[in-house]
């Protein structure tokens, strides 16, 4: 199961240049059982990407492993100056992040 990938390219005409923005859509079931696909997707994001959007609109099930993986990804990319946005209102995601002390990290405030 591969999460959908959407790319927003800069105005450059070169097809070899990495995208400046990228949307990462979390799948419906984002639990330990399916975390491998998410890990591959996150690892595939170029260090050159400056704007990253986590799309939580389809997300229905997730666990601590998912939050930890996404937090590590956000921390690494925020440390190099990438901007992170989240779309999709998931109160359970926010509540779990708060309980784990990951709210600031997941918001890109490292």
N, CA, C and O of each residue as an XYZ file, in Angstrom:
440
protein
N       0.850     -1.182      0.000
C       0.000      0.000      0.000
C       0.884      1.230      0.000
O       1.606      1.480      0.965
N       0.833      1.986     -1.059
C       1.663      3.162     -1.201
C       0.832      4.415     -1.025
O      -0.141      4.604     -1.755
N       1.186      5.295     -0.064
C       0.444      6.545      0.081
C       0.561      7.376     -1.191
O       1.574      7.309     -1.888
N      -0.455      8.147     -1.490
C      -0.442      8.996     -2.677
C       0.650     10.038     -2.541
O       0.960     10.492     -1.440
N       1.223     10.406     -3.660
C       2.295     11.394     -3.647
C       1.921     12.523     -4.581
O       1.586     12.310     -5.746
N       1.986     13.712     -4.052
C       1.696     14.883     -4.850
C       2.891     15.806     -4.759
O       3.443     16.020     -3.680
N       3.282     16.344     -5.881
C       4.431     17.225     -5.910
C       4.030     18.568     -6.495
O       3.255     18.640     -7.448
N       4.562     19.614     -5.920
C       4.385     20.950     -6.475
C       5.763     21.442     -6.874
O       6.599     21.730     -6.018
N       5.997     21.537     -8.164
C       7.321     21.916     -8.652
C       7.457     23.423     -8.739
O       6.483     24.156     -8.904
N       8.705     23.855     -8.620
C       8.993     25.271     -8.795
C       8.873     25.609    -10.269
O       8.638     24.725    -11.094
N       9.028     26.841    -10.597
C       8.907     27.292    -11.970
C      10.025     26.818    -12.869
O       9.982     27.091    -14.069
N      11.007     26.134    -12.363
C      12.141     25.668    -13.142
C      11.692     24.672    -14.198
O      10.779     23.879    -13.967
N      12.335     24.717    -15.355
C      11.961     23.813    -16.435
C      12.721     22.500    -16.376
O      12.422     21.592    -17.152
N      13.683     22.369    -15.492
C      14.476     21.155    -15.391
C      13.704     20.063    -14.658
O      13.233     20.271    -13.540
N      13.575     18.889    -15.297
C      12.872     17.769    -14.683
C      13.719     17.085    -13.620
O      13.192     16.321    -12.813
N      15.032     17.348    -13.606
C      15.927     16.718    -12.643
C      15.964     17.440    -11.303
O      16.464     16.890    -10.322
N      15.448     18.655    -11.245
C      15.497     19.396     -9.991
C      14.455     18.847     -9.026
O      13.336     18.531     -9.429
N      14.825     18.732     -7.742
C      13.873     18.213     -6.757
C      12.743     19.208     -6.536
O      12.918     20.406     -6.758
N      11.589     18.721     -6.101
C      10.471     19.625     -5.852
C      10.761     20.546     -4.678
O      11.481     20.171     -3.753
N      10.203     21.744     -4.715
C      10.376     22.679     -3.608
C       9.341     22.437     -2.527
O       9.552     22.789     -1.366
N       8.212     21.830     -2.910
C       7.132     21.535     -1.972
C       6.674     20.103     -2.173
O       6.732     19.565     -3.278
N       6.223     19.502     -1.102
C       5.755     18.130     -1.206
C       4.642     17.883     -0.190
O       4.694     18.375      0.936
N       3.641     17.117     -0.602
C       2.530     16.734      0.266
C       2.672     15.253      0.568
O       2.833     14.433     -0.336
N       2.611     14.921      1.847
C       2.672     13.531      2.280
C       1.315     13.174      2.859
O       0.923     13.669      3.915
N       0.613     12.314      2.157
C      -0.716     11.900      2.590
C      -0.592     10.649      3.453
O      -0.136      9.605      2.987
N      -1.001     10.763      4.711
C      -0.997      9.592      5.579
C      -2.191      8.722      5.227
O      -3.297      9.230      5.044
N      -1.975      7.409      5.130
C      -3.060      6.515      4.729
C      -4.106      6.366      5.837
O      -3.908      6.822      6.963
N      -5.217      5.723      5.495
C      -6.305      5.492      6.437
C      -5.798      4.737      7.662
O      -6.043      5.145      8.797
N      -5.094      3.637      7.426
C      -4.560      2.810      8.514
C      -3.063      3.028      8.601
O      -2.299      2.522      7.780
N      -2.663      3.770      9.581
C      -1.252      4.130      9.741
C      -0.777      3.606     11.096
O      -0.422      4.372     11.992
N      -0.781      2.280     11.215
C      -0.367      1.635     12.457
C       0.920      0.864     12.205
O       1.410      0.810     11.077
N       1.457      0.276     13.246
C       2.717     -0.454     13.153
C       2.685     -1.494     12.037
O       3.695     -1.740     11.377
N       1.544     -2.087     11.836
C       1.399     -3.102     10.792
C       1.724     -2.553      9.401
O       2.218     -3.287      8.545
N       1.451     -1.269      9.175
C       1.644     -0.648      7.862
C       2.701      0.452      7.875
O       2.784      1.236      6.929
N       3.495      0.520      8.912
C       4.418      1.650      9.055
C       5.578      1.619      8.060
O       6.193      2.649      7.786
N       5.870      0.447      7.525
C       6.968      0.336      6.560
C       6.769      1.225      5.344
O       7.708      1.880      4.893
N       5.554      1.254      4.809
C       5.264      2.085      3.637
C       5.421      3.567      3.971
O       5.940      4.335      3.160
N       4.976      3.967      5.154
C       5.121      5.367      5.568
C       6.592      5.717      5.742
O       7.029      6.792      5.330
N       7.347      4.827      6.343
C       8.788      5.076      6.529
C       9.477      5.262      5.182
O      10.283      6.178      5.020
N       9.165      4.400      4.211
C       9.751      4.541      2.874
C       9.372      5.874      2.253
O      10.205      6.540      1.638
N       8.128      6.257      2.413
C       7.645      7.521      1.846
C       8.367      8.714      2.453
O       8.790      9.624      1.740
N       8.505      8.702      3.785
C       9.186      9.805      4.464
C      10.664      9.852      4.105
O      11.221     10.932      3.908
N      11.297      8.697      4.018
C      12.722      8.644      3.662
C      12.967      9.098      2.229
O      14.081      9.492      1.882
N      11.937      9.045      1.399
C      12.073      9.457      0.010
C      11.966     10.952     -0.215
O      12.136     11.415     -1.343
N      11.691     11.714      0.823
C      11.571     13.168      0.685
C      12.977     13.772      0.622
O      13.794     13.575      1.521
N      13.232     14.494     -0.432
C      14.543     15.110     -0.652
C      14.855     16.161      0.416
O      13.957     16.840      0.915
N      16.116     16.281      0.750
C      16.554     17.325      1.681
C      16.391     18.720      1.077
O      16.450     19.722      1.789
N      16.187     18.777     -0.236
C      16.028     20.054     -0.924
C      14.610     20.616     -0.800
O      14.388     21.796     -1.074
N      13.654     19.787     -0.392
C      12.263     20.226     -0.260
C      12.171     21.213      0.898
O      12.618     20.928      2.009
N      11.589     22.369      0.625
C      11.499     23.414      1.644
C      10.143     23.505      2.316
O      10.047     24.001      3.439
N       9.093     23.038      1.657
C       7.740     23.115      2.205
C       7.124     21.725      2.187
O       6.935     21.129      1.126
N       6.814     21.220      3.366
C       6.271     19.878      3.509
C       4.906     19.980      4.185
O       4.760     20.615      5.230
N       3.911     19.342      3.570
C       2.571     19.308      4.143
C       2.222     17.874      4.488
O       2.290     16.988      3.636
N       1.849     17.646      5.740
C       1.334     16.342      6.161
C      -0.180     16.400      6.030
O      -0.842     17.207      6.683
N      -0.717     15.539      5.182
C      -2.151     15.508      4.938
C      -2.763     14.403      5.802
O      -2.562     13.217      5.541
N      -3.506     14.800      6.823
C      -4.117     13.861      7.767
C      -5.591     13.604      7.466
O      -6.271     12.948      8.255
N      -6.093     14.107      6.342
C      -7.537     14.033      6.083
C      -8.075     12.610      5.994
O      -9.209     12.371      6.409
N      -7.321     11.671      5.479
C      -7.808     10.292      5.355
C      -7.511      9.458      6.598
O      -8.107      8.397      6.784
N      -6.614      9.915      7.435
C      -6.150      9.155      8.592
C      -7.296      8.794      9.536
O      -8.042      9.663      9.988
N      -7.423      7.494      9.827
C      -8.436      7.031     10.775
C      -7.815      6.301     11.951
O      -8.264      6.463     13.085
N      -6.787      5.500     11.698
C      -6.129      4.733     12.755
C      -4.628      5.006     12.734
O      -3.984      4.971     11.685
N      -4.094      5.276     13.909
C      -2.650      5.470     14.045
C      -2.259      5.034     15.437
O      -3.114      4.826     16.298
N      -0.960      4.895     15.658
C      -0.476      4.486     16.970
C       0.764      5.305     17.338
O       1.183      6.198     16.601
N       1.330      4.981     18.483
C       2.491      5.718     18.977
C       3.664      5.621     18.012
O       4.394      6.594     17.826
N       3.853      4.458     17.397
C       4.959      4.291     16.445
C       4.838      5.291     15.300
O       5.842      5.847     14.854
N       3.629      5.521     14.826
C       3.407      6.487     13.748
C       3.780      7.889     14.202
O       4.486      8.611     13.497
N       3.306      8.270     15.377
C       3.630      9.603     15.906
C       5.139      9.775     16.073
O       5.683     10.830     15.747
N       5.812      8.752     16.575
C       7.254      8.843     16.776
C       7.998      8.950     15.450
O       8.941      9.731     15.329
N       7.578      8.166     14.450
C       8.218      8.224     13.137
C       8.026      9.594     12.497
O       8.978     10.183     11.985
N       6.807     10.095     12.524
C       6.533     11.399     11.936
C       7.273     12.499     12.714
O       7.789     13.437     12.108
N       7.328     12.394     14.029
C       8.048     13.390     14.842
C       9.533     13.412     14.489
O      10.122     14.488     14.385
N      10.142     12.254     14.304
C      11.559     12.198     13.923
C      11.767     12.828     12.547
O      12.725     13.572     12.340
N      10.875     12.533     11.619
C      10.945     13.123     10.279
C      10.834     14.644     10.352
O      11.634     15.358      9.747
N       9.845     15.137     11.092
C       9.635     16.578     11.226
C      10.841     17.237     11.882
O      11.307     18.279     11.423
N      11.345     16.634     12.952
C      12.511     17.196     13.653
C      13.704     17.332     12.708
O      14.363     18.372     12.686
N      13.981     16.290     11.931
C      15.128     16.316     11.022
C      14.971     17.374      9.932
O      15.916     18.103      9.630
N      13.785     17.457      9.346
C      13.579     18.420      8.265
C      13.450     19.846      8.791
O      13.886     20.782      8.121
N      12.870     20.035      9.956
C      12.782     21.379     10.540
C      14.176     21.883     10.913
O      14.456     23.076     10.796
N      15.044     20.987     11.358
C      16.406     21.378     11.738
C      17.194     21.918     10.550
O      18.106     22.725     10.735
N      16.866     21.494      9.354
C      17.556     22.003      8.168
C      16.799     23.153      7.516
O      17.180     23.621      6.444
N      15.709     23.615      8.174
C      15.022     24.823      7.733
C      13.755     24.617      6.923
O      13.204     25.586      6.402
N      13.283     23.406      6.802
C      12.045     23.163      6.050
C      10.842     23.682      6.834
O      10.848     23.688      8.065
N       9.822     24.111      6.117
C       8.564     24.552      6.711
C       7.600     23.379      6.710
O       7.492     22.662      5.716
N       6.903     23.180      7.814
C       5.955     22.086      7.905
C       4.553     22.614      8.121
O       4.324     23.481      8.965
N       3.614     22.083      7.350
C       2.204     22.393      7.515
C       1.449     21.085      7.690
O       1.885     20.036      7.216
N       0.320     21.156      8.371
C      -0.544     19.990      8.519
C      -1.910     20.376      7.998
O      -2.425     21.445      8.324
N      -2.501     19.509      7.188
C      -3.873     19.761      6.760
C      -4.733     18.586      7.194
O      -4.289     17.437      7.199
N      -5.945     18.889      7.551
C      -6.836     17.878      8.084
C      -6.904     18.007      9.591
O      -5.879     17.956     10.271
N      -8.080     18.171     10.105
C      -8.270     18.344     11.541
C      -8.492     16.981     12.182
O      -9.529     16.354     11.968
N      -7.538     16.529     12.955
C      -7.618     15.245     13.641
C      -7.387     15.461     15.132
O      -6.247     15.402     15.593
N      -8.450     15.710     15.891
C      -8.297     15.952     17.328
C      -7.583     14.815     18.047
O      -6.814     15.067     18.974
N      -7.819     13.575     17.643
C      -7.148     12.446     18.297
C      -5.640     12.520     18.081
O      -4.873     12.180     18.982
N      -5.201     12.961     16.894
C      -3.772     13.123     16.588
C      -3.172     14.176     17.516
O      -2.115     13.961     18.111
N      -3.849     15.304     17.633
C      -3.366     16.392     18.497
C      -3.326     15.965     19.966
O      -2.373     16.269     20.682
N      -4.360     15.264     20.401
C      -4.422     14.813     21.793
C      -3.314     13.808     22.099
O      -2.663     13.898     23.140
N      -3.101     12.859     21.202
C      -2.038     11.863     21.411
C      -0.671     12.531     21.414
O       0.186     12.192     22.229
N      -0.465     13.476     20.509
C       0.813     14.195     20.453
C       1.056     14.951     21.755
O       2.178     14.974     22.262
N       0.015     15.565     22.293
C       0.144     16.301     23.549
C       0.486     15.356     24.703
O       1.361     15.651     25.516
N      -0.209     14.223     24.765
C       0.059     13.251     25.835
C       1.490     12.712     25.786
O       2.082     12.408     26.822
N       2.039     12.596     24.575
C       3.404     12.078     24.404
C       4.463     13.173     24.454
O       5.658     12.887     24.380
N       4.032     14.418     24.579
C       4.987     15.514     24.613
C       5.585     15.832     23.246
O       6.698     16.348     23.156
N       4.841     15.523     22.180
C       5.343     15.720     20.818
C       4.665     16.871     20.081
O       4.922     17.081     18.896
N       3.811     17.609     20.761
C       3.059     18.683     20.081
C       3.966     19.695     19.413
O       3.766     20.022     18.243
N       4.951     20.195     20.126
C       5.850     21.203     19.553
C       6.653     20.626     18.396
O       6.839     21.295     17.379
N       7.124     19.414     18.535
C       7.908     18.776     17.473
C       7.059     18.581     16.229
O       7.496     18.905     15.125
N       5.845     18.053     16.393
C       4.988     17.802     15.246
C       4.492     19.096     14.596
O       4.052     19.084     13.447
N       4.563     20.189     15.316
C       4.194     21.490     14.752
C       5.396     22.153     14.082
O       5.280     23.267     13.570
N       6.538     21.486     14.080
C       7.735     22.034     13.440
C       8.504     22.987     14.317
O       9.401     23.679     13.835
N       8.178     23.040     15.594
C       8.896     23.926     16.536
C       9.850     23.049     17.336
O       9.526     22.571     18.423
N      11.027     22.855     16.768
C      12.021     21.963     17.374
C      12.803     22.674     18.442
O      13.684     22.078     19.062
